[in-house]
Amino acid sequence: MKHFPLDDLEKAIGHPFANRALLEQALTHSSFARESPKPIGDNEQLEFLGDAVLQLVASHELFQRFPSYREGELSKLRAHLVNARHLVHCAQQLQLGSYLRLGHGEEKTGGRRKSALLSDAVEAILAALYLDGGLSVARAFVLSHVLEPELERLSGAHGEVLVNDHKSRLQELLQASGRPEPRYQMVGEEGPPHHRTFTMQVLVLTPGNETEFATIASGNTKKAASQSAAQKAIERLQSSGSHG
């Protein structure tokens, strides 16, 4: 297969490599290295380093963006953002399959389209960027190609990645203390059609099915507002010690 010029890939990545050999190694699968007449490095070690850089950059970014999130919520969101499916999508956007250096066997079995090879190549390229340009260059790549597109799709701080998280936790707390399920109601809606704000209320009931208290929160989707209201209810239950 005819390979695309690496200049094009550097433009897509947004970084001209001072050491082009790093980029070439990031694109070299072990099958190609094994078949090479002279010893060359493959991308497995770079993949290892790239995974660590990705975790660090994602962790730092989420830590700064979501100061109200607990450790478990941050971990869940990070796992969602850096999973293999998103890395494969990133690879497809960059057309990485066209740049991979594969052995004959991998070439014949469609290696350029294999999810594992594509996601590994993204991590290897991230390591190459880190080694060539430092953490700021690697961070720019992660933000632009991995984190931002998905965070934008999730529409803000209480995006759908955590849907059912606070709501499920609230329901568990109420069931454990013999209370009925919480009740969710939309109590407000405002703003233009392309930028609506929804306000949701959650009612926490006593074991006798009477209203114990209510919490209210707003968001740019009903789901997001419901999640925020449920989170507030959990905090109130925990602070009062009345969750059983």
C-alpha positions, 0 to 999 in steps of 0.5 A: 500500500502506498503510504501518505507523506508524513508531512501531512500527518504532522500537519494533522497532528499540529506538530513538526517533529524535530526528530522524525525518527520518533514519529516513524517508530510510533507508526511501526508495528512489531510485525514490520520490525520483525520482517525488517532486514536491519534491527529497528524499533517498533511502537510497543514501548512508545505505546506504554509511555503514551498511555501514561502521558494520556492518563496524566493529561486527562487526569489533570484536565478533569481535576481542573475542570470538575472541582466538585467531582469526587474521585470515583466520578473523576475516574469514571469520566476519565475512563470514558474519555480515554477508552479504546473506542475514542482513541480509534475514532481519533486515529480514524480522524487522523487517517492513521491507518494509512501511515502504519508500517505493517508486516505482510501478515498484518497487511493481508488481514486488514491491520490498517483497520484493526481497532487495537492497532489504531488505538495503540498507534495513537498512544505511541504518537502521543509518546513521540510528541511528549519526547519530541516537544515536551508535555505542553505539546502532548497536552495540546494533542490530547485536548484537541484530538481526544478530550475536547470532542467528547467533552463537547458532545457531553454538553458540559460538566454534568454530561451524559457520561455520568447519567444514572450515577447520582440517581442510582446512588440516591435510589440505593440510599433511599431503599436502604433506609426504607424510603420510597423511590425519589420523584423527579419533576421538571419545574422550569424551562427557559432560554432560546431553543438552541440554548435551553436551561431546564430546572428539575426537582427531586422529592425525597419521601419518608417511609410513610410516603410524605415529602421529607425534602426537595432539591432543585438544580438546573442544566442544559438537558433534563438528564443533567439537571436531574443528576445535579438535583440527585447529587444535592439530595445525596449530599443533604442526606449524608450531611443530616445522617438520615440515610440509614 
